[in-house]
Amino acid sequence: MAVNLFDLDMNDICKQAADFVSHVLDQICEEKDAIKVNAAKDDLGVLVTIEVAESDMGKLIGKNGQTISALRTLARIIGARENERVNLKVIEKN
C-alpha cells in the first residue's frame, strides 16, 4: 500500500520515519527482539533514536559507516517531502 507523504501530518511523518527505519533494521539485524526505534518531533525536526543489540552494532554502522550513512540519507528523504529534517541517533548500550 503506497502512502502519499504530502497528505501526512507531523505525527504521521514521525511514524513513517520510525516505521521505515524499523523495517530496514528488521532486515539487517539478527537479534530482532533487541531493536528499539523511537521518533519524536522537536525544534530541529524529527529525531529517530535507534537501539540494537551490541552484536548487531557493526551491521548497523557498516564498513566505514556506509550503512548508517545510507539509512540517514533515506530517512532524510522521507522528511524532505514535508520540508522537515529527519535525524537518526544511534544509542549505544553500555
N, C-alpha and C positions, 0 to 999 in steps of 0.2 A: 504494500500500500504506500503510495507516494504522499508525502506531506509537503504542502506548499508553505515554505518558511515565511513568505510575505504575509500570511494570514495568522501567524502565531503572535501571542503577546509575550512579554518578557519572561514570565514564569515558564511558558512553553519553550522558549529558547534555552533556558537553564535545563529543562528536562530533555530537550532534544540533544543538547551537547553532552549531557551526562549519559543518556541512552547510547549515543554513538560511541563514546569512549568506552563504556561498559561492554558493548558488543565487540569492539576490537580487542579489548583485554581478555574477553572470554576465548577468543581465538588464539591469542598469544600465550597466555599463562596456563600452567599445568594445575596449579592449586586454585581452582575456581572459587572455592569457599572463602578464600582469604582476600578476594577482590572487594574493595570498598571504593565507591565513586560517589562523591557529593558535589553538588553545584549550588552556588549562591550568587546573588546579584549584589554588587556593591557600587561605590562611586566610580571605580575604574572599569566596570563591566561585569562580566560573568567569570567567576573563579571556579574551576573544576579541580577538586582535590582527589588524588589517586593514592590508594594504598594497595600494595600487593605483597605476597609472601616474599621473604628475603631470597628464597631460591629462584623466584621469577624476576627479581630486580634487573638482572643482566639482560634478560629477554626484553623487558620493557625499555631499557635505555638503548640497547643495541650497540653495535660496533661504532665507536666514535660518536655516540649519541644520535645516530641517524634515525633510529626507530622512534624515540621520543620526540625528536625534531619534526619528523613527518606527521606524527599524531597531533602535535601542537599546530602545525600548519593546517591540517584538515579541520581541526576544531575551530580555528580562527575563521575559516571559510564559512562555517555554519553561522558564526556571529556576524560576519561581514554582510551577509544578506539582509540583516536587520540593523546595520550600522552600529553594532555592538562589538566590543572587544571581548574575546574569549581567551582566557589564560589557563594553562594547566600547571598544577603544582603537585609534585611527587613527594609524598610523605614517607620518610624512612623510618622503619621500625627499629628501635634500639633494644 
